[in-house]
Amino acid sequence: MPQSNEYLIQFKKPYTFEGNEHTEVDLSNLENLTTGDLIRADGQFGESGQFAVMNEMTTGYACILAAKATGKPVEFFQQLPAVEGVKVKRVVMGFFNA
């Protein structure tokens, strides 16, 4: 029986970004990020004007890390429908809580 991919997010409806249709996004490369990637994400989060006591609890930070993990632009995640953005946030937070 195949294992489920806890990092695979399937969209309720196809999502179009920059003319391309997407039905899912795979965040499994979160596991390959380095501490340096996290430090750079912290800097990017601060430079965006956002502030949080715990960055990893915010949607904005989740979008930044998802972008780093997938190679997609952060705007891909920022423009997702809210229901899909919440899924991204949950997966990223789950990564930190693993």
Secondary structure, 3 states (H helix, E strand, C coil): CCCCCCCEEEEEEEEEECCEEEEEEECHHHHHCCHHHHHHHHHHHHHCCCCCCCHHHCHHHHHHHHHHHHCCCHHHHHCCCHHHHHHHHHHHHHHHHC
